[in-house]
Amino acid sequence: MAQRKVALACIVCGSRNYIVAAKPSRTERLEVNKFCKYCNKHTLHRETK
């Protein structure tokens, strides 16, 4: 099964900072705490469409 690339966007400023590979069989959106270089702190990043 191939993985697809998804973008992770900061929920504070909305910038798309990361691109990760994820399995397409998931039903929920991916949520990860990552460092945002625009907010200059660790924030929650969610998968975008």
PDB file as gemmi writes it, atoms N, CA and C in Angstrom:
CRYST1    1.000    1.000    1.000  90.00  90.00  90.00 P 1                      
ATOM      1  N   MET A   1       0.831  -1.168   0.000  1.00  0.00           N  
ATOM      2  CA  MET A   1       0.000   0.000   0.000  1.00  0.00           C  
ATOM      3  C   MET A   1       0.889   1.249   0.000  1.00  0.00           C  
ATOM      4  N   ALA A   2       0.628   2.142  -0.900  1.00  0.00           N  
ATOM      5  CA  ALA A   2       1.451   3.336  -1.026  1.00  0.00           C  
ATOM      6  C   ALA A   2       1.013   4.402  -0.027  1.00  0.00           C  
ATOM      7  N   GLN A   3       1.970   5.211   0.383  1.00  0.00           N  
ATOM      8  CA  GLN A   3       1.663   6.316   1.283  1.00  0.00           C  
ATOM      9  C   GLN A   3       1.500   7.580   0.453  1.00  0.00           C  
ATOM     10  N   ARG A   4       0.681   8.495   0.948  1.00  0.00           N  
ATOM     11  CA  ARG A   4       0.499   9.758   0.235  1.00  0.00           C  
ATOM     12  C   ARG A   4       1.066  10.891   1.088  1.00  0.00           C  
ATOM     13  N   LYS A   5       1.419  11.983   0.445  1.00  0.00           N  
ATOM     14  CA  LYS A   5       1.977  13.127   1.148  1.00  0.00           C  
ATOM     15  C   LYS A   5       0.850  14.045   1.600  1.00  0.00           C  
ATOM     16  N   VAL A   6       0.944  14.487   2.855  1.00  0.00           N  
ATOM     17  CA  VAL A   6      -0.038  15.423   3.395  1.00  0.00           C  
ATOM     18  C   VAL A   6       0.706  16.603   4.015  1.00  0.00           C  
ATOM     19  N   ALA A   7       0.095  17.779   3.965  1.00  0.00           N  
ATOM     20  CA  ALA A   7       0.691  18.982   4.538  1.00  0.00           C  
ATOM     21  C   ALA A   7       0.142  19.190   5.932  1.00  0.00           C  
ATOM     22  N   LEU A   8       1.019  19.667   6.833  1.00  0.00           N  
ATOM     23  CA  LEU A   8       0.611  19.992   8.191  1.00  0.00           C  
ATOM     24  C   LEU A   8       0.641  21.506   8.349  1.00  0.00           C  
ATOM     25  N   ALA A   9      -0.472  22.078   8.804  1.00  0.00           N  
ATOM     26  CA  ALA A   9      -0.585  23.524   8.962  1.00  0.00           C  
ATOM     27  C   ALA A   9      -0.702  23.884  10.435  1.00  0.00           C  
ATOM     28  N   CYS A  10      -0.067  24.958  10.822  1.00  0.00           N  
ATOM     29  CA  CYS A  10      -0.135  25.476  12.188  1.00  0.00           C  
ATOM     30  C   CYS A  10      -1.545  26.001  12.445  1.00  0.00           C  
ATOM     31  N   ILE A  11      -2.111  25.670  13.613  1.00  0.00           N  
ATOM     32  CA  ILE A  11      -3.471  26.142  13.904  1.00  0.00           C  
ATOM     33  C   ILE A  11      -3.484  27.591  14.384  1.00  0.00           C  
ATOM     34  N   VAL A  12      -2.333  28.129  14.777  1.00  0.00           N  
ATOM     35  CA  VAL A  12      -2.269  29.515  15.261  1.00  0.00           C  
ATOM     36  C   VAL A  12      -2.173  30.497  14.088  1.00  0.00           C  
ATOM     37  N   CYS A  13      -1.166  30.305  13.217  1.00  0.00           N  
ATOM     38  CA  CYS A  13      -0.958  31.261  12.120  1.00  0.00           C  
ATOM     39  C   CYS A  13      -1.431  30.732  10.763  1.00  0.00           C  
ATOM     40  N   GLY A  14      -1.666  29.418  10.647  1.00  0.00           N  
ATOM     41  CA  GLY A  14      -2.183  28.852   9.404  1.00  0.00           C  
ATOM     42  C   GLY A  14      -1.147  28.513   8.355  1.00  0.00           C  
ATOM     43  N   SER A  15       0.139  28.712   8.643  1.00  0.00           N  
ATOM     44  CA  SER A  15       1.167  28.418   7.641  1.00  0.00           C  
ATOM     45  C   SER A  15       1.407  26.918   7.544  1.00  0.00           C  
ATOM     46  N   ARG A  16       1.638  26.460   6.334  1.00  0.00           N  
ATOM     47  CA  ARG A  16       1.894  25.041   6.089  1.00  0.00           C  
ATOM     48  C   ARG A  16       3.401  24.815   6.159  1.00  0.00           C  
ATOM     49  N   ASN A  17       3.857  24.271   7.279  1.00  0.00           N  
ATOM     50  CA  ASN A  17       5.285  24.158   7.545  1.00  0.00           C  
ATOM     51  C   ASN A  17       5.879  22.799   7.233  1.00  0.00           C  
ATOM     52  N   TYR A  18       5.092  21.742   7.291  1.00  0.00           N  
ATOM     53  CA  TYR A  18       5.629  20.393   7.158  1.00  0.00           C  
ATOM     54  C   TYR A  18       4.855  19.593   6.134  1.00  0.00           C  
ATOM     55  N   ILE A  19       5.557  18.669   5.460  1.00  0.00           N  
ATOM     56  CA  ILE A  19       4.940  17.696   4.569  1.00  0.00           C  
ATOM     57  C   ILE A  19       5.399  16.330   5.042  1.00  0.00           C  
ATOM     58  N   VAL A  20       4.445  15.448   5.338  1.00  0.00           N  
ATOM     59  CA  VAL A  20       4.752  14.117   5.851  1.00  0.00           C  
ATOM     60  C   VAL A  20       4.038  13.066   5.012  1.00  0.00           C  
ATOM     61  N   ALA A  21       4.538  11.839   5.079  1.00  0.00           N  
ATOM     62  CA  ALA A  21       3.898  10.713   4.398  1.00  0.00           C  
ATOM     63  C   ALA A  21       2.948  10.043   5.373  1.00  0.00           C  
ATOM     64  N   ALA A  22       1.728   9.768   4.932  1.00  0.00           N  
ATOM     65  CA  ALA A  22       0.729   9.147   5.792  1.00  0.00           C  
ATOM     66  C   ALA A  22      -0.036   8.092   5.010  1.00  0.00           C  
ATOM     67  N   LYS A  23      -0.532   7.102   5.718  1.00  0.00           N  
ATOM     68  CA  LYS A  23      -1.309   6.041   5.081  1.00  0.00           C  
ATOM     69  C   LYS A  23      -2.688   6.570   4.687  1.00  0.00           C  
ATOM     70  N   PRO A  24      -3.157   6.251   3.500  1.00  0.00           N  
ATOM     71  CA  PRO A  24      -4.471   6.755   3.062  1.00  0.00           C  
ATOM     72  C   PRO A  24      -5.642   6.060   3.747  1.00  0.00           C  
ATOM     73  N   SER A  25      -5.398   4.982   4.484  1.00  0.00           N  
ATOM     74  CA  SER A  25      -6.486   4.249   5.136  1.00  0.00           C  
ATOM     75  C   SER A  25      -6.960   4.898   6.435  1.00  0.00           C  
ATOM     76  N   ARG A  26      -6.292   5.999   6.880  1.00  0.00           N  
ATOM     77  CA  ARG A  26      -6.697   6.672   8.105  1.00  0.00           C  
ATOM     78  C   ARG A  26      -8.039   7.355   7.912  1.00  0.00           C  
ATOM     79  N   THR A  27      -8.816   7.460   9.005  1.00  0.00           N  
ATOM     80  CA  THR A  27     -10.109   8.146   8.914  1.00  0.00           C  
ATOM     81  C   THR A  27     -10.055   9.535   9.552  1.00  0.00           C  
ATOM     82  N   GLU A  28      -9.220   9.736  10.588  1.00  0.00           N  
ATOM     83  CA  GLU A  28      -9.115  11.051  11.218  1.00  0.00           C  
ATOM     84  C   GLU A  28      -7.964  11.841  10.618  1.00  0.00           C  
ATOM     85  N   ARG A  29      -8.010  13.152  10.838  1.00  0.00           N  
ATOM     86  CA  ARG A  29      -6.900  14.001  10.409  1.00  0.00           C  
ATOM     87  C   ARG A  29      -5.744  13.860  11.377  1.00  0.00           C  
ATOM     88  N   LEU A  30      -4.546  13.936  10.858  1.00  0.00           N  
ATOM     89  CA  LEU A  30      -3.339  13.828  11.659  1.00  0.00           C  
ATOM     90  C   LEU A  30      -3.125  15.126  12.438  1.00  0.00           C  
ATOM     91  N   GLU A  31      -2.817  15.018  13.748  1.00  0.00           N  
ATOM     92  CA  GLU A  31      -2.526  16.172  14.593  1.00  0.00           C  
ATOM     93  C   GLU A  31      -1.240  15.908  15.355  1.00  0.00           C  
ATOM     94  N   VAL A  32      -0.257  16.808  15.212  1.00  0.00           N  
ATOM     95  CA  VAL A  32       1.059  16.632  15.818  1.00  0.00           C  
ATOM     96  C   VAL A  32       1.539  17.969  16.373  1.00  0.00           C  
ATOM     97  N   ASN A  33       2.193  17.950  17.543  1.00  0.00           N  
ATOM     98  CA  ASN A  33       2.829  19.152  18.066  1.00  0.00           C  
ATOM     99  C   ASN A  33       4.187  19.311  17.396  1.00  0.00           C  
ATOM    100  N   LYS A  34       4.365  20.410  16.669  1.00  0.00           N  
ATOM    101  CA  LYS A  34       5.602  20.689  15.950  1.00  0.00           C  
ATOM    102  C   LYS A  34       6.013  22.127  16.203  1.00  0.00           C  
ATOM    103  N   PHE A  35       7.273  22.448  15.879  1.00  0.00           N  
ATOM    104  CA  PHE A  35       7.770  23.811  16.023  1.00  0.00           C  
ATOM    105  C   PHE A  35       7.383  24.623  14.794  1.00  0.00           C  
ATOM    106  N   CYS A  36       6.768  25.772  15.025  1.00  0.00           N  
ATOM    107  CA  CYS A  36       6.405  26.698  13.948  1.00  0.00           C  
ATOM    108  C   CYS A  36       7.434  27.820  13.923  1.00  0.00           C  
ATOM    109  N   LYS A  37       8.129  27.977  12.810  1.00  0.00           N  
ATOM    110  CA  LYS A  37       9.165  29.013  12.734  1.00  0.00           C  
ATOM    111  C   LYS A  37       8.574  30.418  12.614  1.00  0.00           C  
ATOM    112  N   TYR A  38       7.298  30.530  12.265  1.00  0.00           N  
ATOM    113  CA  TYR A  38       6.669  31.842  12.165  1.00  0.00           C  
ATOM    114  C   TYR A  38       6.133  32.303  13.522  1.00  0.00           C  
ATOM    115  N   CYS A  39       5.599  31.371  14.321  1.00  0.00           N  
ATOM    116  CA  CYS A  39       5.137  31.691  15.679  1.00  0.00           C  
ATOM    117  C   CYS A  39       6.288  31.641  16.675  1.00  0.00           C  
ATOM    118  N   ASN A  40       7.373  30.966  16.317  1.00  0.00           N  
ATOM    119  CA  ASN A  40       8.576  30.805  17.133  1.00  0.00           C  
ATOM    120  C   ASN A  40       8.304  30.026  18.423  1.00  0.00           C  
ATOM    121  N   LYS A  41       7.404  29.029  18.331  1.00  0.00           N  
ATOM    122  CA  LYS A  41       7.108  28.160  19.473  1.00  0.00           C  
ATOM    123  C   LYS A  41       6.480  26.860  18.970  1.00  0.00           C  
ATOM    124  N   HIS A  42       6.359  25.884  19.859  1.00  0.00           N  
ATOM    125  CA  HIS A  42       5.713  24.626  19.515  1.00  0.00           C  
ATOM    126  C   HIS A  42       4.202  24.815  19.548  1.00  0.00           C  
ATOM    127  N   THR A  43       3.549  24.436  18.462  1.00  0.00           N  
ATOM    128  CA  THR A  43       2.091  24.562  18.353  1.00  0.00           C  
ATOM    129  C   THR A  43       1.536  23.286  17.739  1.00  0.00           C  
ATOM    130  N   LEU A  44       0.233  23.148  17.804  1.00  0.00           N  
ATOM    131  CA  LEU A  44      -0.440  22.008  17.205  1.00  0.00           C  
ATOM    132  C   LEU A  44      -0.531  22.217  15.702  1.00  0.00           C  
ATOM    133  N   HIS A  45      -0.153  21.199  14.934  1.00  0.00           N  
ATOM    134  CA  HIS A  45      -0.245  21.232  13.482  1.00  0.00           C  
ATOM    135  C   HIS A  45      -1.240  20.157  13.049  1.00  0.00           C  
ATOM    136  N   ARG A  46      -2.144  20.523  12.165  1.00  0.00           N  
ATOM    137  CA  ARG A  46      -3.166  19.596  11.672  1.00  0.00           C  
ATOM    138  C   ARG A  46      -2.996  19.356  10.180  1.00  0.00           C  
ATOM    139  N   GLU A  47      -3.446  18.186   9.766  1.00  0.00           N  
ATOM    140  CA  GLU A  47      -3.412  17.828   8.353  1.00  0.00           C  
ATOM    141  C   GLU A  47      -4.405  18.707   7.583  1.00  0.00           C  
ATOM    142  N   THR A  48      -3.963  19.225   6.440  1.00  0.00           N  
ATOM    143  CA  THR A  48      -4.835  20.050   5.595  1.00  0.00           C  
ATOM    144  C   THR A  48      -5.310  19.232   4.404  1.00  0.00           C  
ATOM    145  N   LYS A  49      -6.299  19.735   3.733  1.00  0.00           N  
ATOM    146  CA  LYS A  49      -6.827  19.022   2.565  1.00  0.00           C  
ATOM    147  C   LYS A  49      -5.958  19.259   1.352  1.00  0.00           C  
TER     148      LYS A  49                                                      
END                                                                             
